[in-house]
Amino acid sequence: MRMSFVCGALCCTLVVAALLIAGCTESTSPPASTPVPTVSPAMTPAATVPAGTPVATTQPQTMTPTPATSGNSVTTIPVNSTSNGDILTIPASDRVLVTLAENPTTGYSWNATVSKGLSVVSDTYVAPNTTLIGAGGYHEWLLAPDGPGTYTFKAVYMRPWEGASSAAGTFSLVIEATPK
């Protein structure tokens, strides 16, 4: 009887150890069918500010964008949470890629709005490239001004069922589109 108890305890220990090892490691290479998102250092998502945390306010700064050019004539300007509250001046033909950290497993997600004349070309959540449960990814919006003018992009990080009072963070960006 004592021998069967020891064997059962040993088997249980081995099963728990195997589960812990399997859950705490991740593959260094993604599966062949999963594309790996490319994130430049300028697009790396930053942490959000928890609700109730005082945030220092500063005057908006005018940014000189560092464009990411592609094979065609449209230039995409990447921005992330470090651009919160900034004024971005771009040619009206350029696009802006806003990238913000998001973890929908917590219930929080970004609720974004744009002013009239600013088109949302794409609105995408990019999941993390990991097997870890609960890991966060990022949300990105590709924005295009319809023409010269001043436009705003605003986003609130909140739980939709709790409303804006649950906001854990906000992001705003003013885009000044100049004639070509």
C-alpha positions in Angstrom: 0.0 0.0 0.0 2.8 2.4 0.9 4.5 1.7 -2.5 1.4 2.6 -4.5 1.1 5.9 -2.6 4.7 6.8 -3.3 4.3 5.9 -7.0 1.1 8.0 -7.2 2.7 11.0 -5.6 5.7 10.7 -7.9 3.5 10.5 -11.0 1.5 13.5 -9.8 4.7 15.5 -9.2 6.0 14.6 -12.7 2.8 15.6 -14.4 2.7 19.0 -12.5 6.4 19.6 -13.4 5.7 18.8 -17.1 2.7 21.2 -17.1 4.7 24.0 -15.5 7.6 23.6 -17.9 5.2 23.5 -20.9 3.3 26.6 -19.7 6.4 28.6 -18.8 8.4 28.3 -22.0 7.8 29.6 -25.4 9.1 28.8 -28.8 11.8 31.1 -30.1 10.6 30.6 -33.7 6.9 31.1 -34.7 4.9 28.4 -36.5 5.4 28.4 -40.2 1.8 29.6 -40.8 2.0 32.6 -38.5 3.5 35.8 -39.9 5.8 37.6 -37.6 4.9 41.3 -37.2 7.7 43.7 -37.7 7.9 46.5 -35.2 10.5 49.3 -35.6 11.9 50.9 -32.4 9.8 54.0 -33.1 6.6 51.9 -33.0 7.4 49.9 -29.9 4.2 50.2 -27.7 4.7 51.8 -24.3 2.9 51.1 -21.0 -0.4 52.9 -20.3 -1.1 55.0 -17.2 -3.3 53.3 -14.6 -6.6 55.0 -13.8 -6.4 57.6 -11.1 -2.7 58.3 -11.6 -1.9 62.0 -12.0 -0.3 62.8 -15.3 1.8 65.9 -15.8 0.5 68.1 -18.5 2.8 69.9 -20.9 2.2 72.1 -23.9 1.9 70.2 -27.2 5.1 69.9 -29.1 5.4 70.2 -32.9 7.0 67.1 -34.2 9.4 66.7 -37.1 8.4 63.3 -38.4 10.8 60.6 -39.4 9.1 59.0 -42.4 9.1 55.4 -43.3 9.0 55.4 -47.1 7.8 52.5 -49.2 8.1 51.6 -52.9 5.2 53.9 -53.8 4.8 57.7 -53.4 2.9 57.5 -50.1 4.9 58.0 -46.9 3.8 56.5 -43.6 4.8 58.3 -40.4 4.9 55.9 -37.4 3.8 57.3 -33.9 3.3 55.6 -30.6 2.3 56.6 -27.0 5.3 58.9 -26.7 3.6 61.2 -29.2 0.6 61.7 -26.8 -0.6 65.3 -27.0 1.7 66.2 -29.9 1.0 68.2 -33.0 2.3 66.3 -36.1 2.8 68.3 -39.3 2.8 66.2 -42.5 2.1 66.6 -46.2 -1.5 65.9 -47.0 -0.5 62.9 -49.1 1.2 61.1 -46.2 -0.3 58.6 -43.8 0.1 58.2 -40.1 0.4 54.8 -38.3 -0.6 55.1 -34.7 0.5 52.1 -32.6 -0.6 51.7 -28.9 -0.1 48.8 -26.5 -3.3 46.8 -25.8 -4.2 43.7 -23.9 -7.8 42.7 -24.4 -7.5 39.8 -22.0 -7.8 42.4 -19.2 -11.0 43.7 -20.6 -9.5 47.0 -21.7 -9.3 48.0 -25.3 -8.8 51.3 -27.2 -11.9 53.2 -28.3 -10.7 55.6 -31.0 -12.4 58.6 -32.7 -11.2 60.8 -35.5 -12.3 64.2 -36.6 -14.1 64.8 -39.9 -11.7 64.8 -42.8 -9.4 62.2 -41.3 -9.9 58.7 -42.8 -9.2 55.4 -40.9 -7.6 53.3 -43.6 -7.1 50.3 -41.3 -8.0 49.5 -37.6 -6.2 46.3 -36.5 -5.3 44.5 -33.3 -2.0 42.7 -33.6 -1.7 39.7 -31.2 1.6 39.0 -29.5 4.0 36.5 -31.1 4.1 34.3 -28.0 2.4 31.2 -26.5 2.1 32.8 -23.1 -1.5 33.2 -22.0 -2.6 36.8 -21.2 0.3 38.5 -23.0 -0.6 41.8 -24.6 -0.2 42.9 -28.2 -0.8 46.3 -29.8 -3.5 48.1 -31.7 -2.7 50.1 -34.8 -4.6 52.6 -36.9 -3.5 53.8 -40.3 -4.8 57.3 -40.8 -5.0 59.4 -44.0 -6.1 63.1 -44.2 -8.6 63.8 -47.0 -6.7 67.0 -47.8 -4.9 69.9 -46.2 -6.3 70.9 -42.8 -6.1 70.2 -39.0 -7.4 66.9 -37.7 -7.6 65.1 -34.4 -7.2 61.4 -33.4 -8.3 60.5 -29.9 -8.4 57.2 -28.1 -9.5 56.1 -24.7 -8.2 52.8 -23.1 -11.3 51.5 -21.3 -13.5 48.5 -20.5 -16.5 49.0 -22.9 -19.1 47.8 -20.4 -17.9 50.2 -17.7 -17.9 53.3 -19.8 -15.4 56.2 -19.9 -15.2 56.3 -16.1 -13.0 53.1 -16.2 -10.5 54.8 -18.5 -7.0 53.6 -17.8 -5.4 56.0 -20.2 -6.0 58.4 -23.1 -4.1 59.3 -26.2 -4.6 62.3 -28.5 -2.8 63.5 -31.6 -3.3 66.6 -33.7 -2.4 66.2 -37.4 -1.7 69.3 -39.4 -1.8 68.3 -43.1 -0.1 70.8 -45.4 -0.5 71.1 -49.1 1.9 69.0 -51.1 
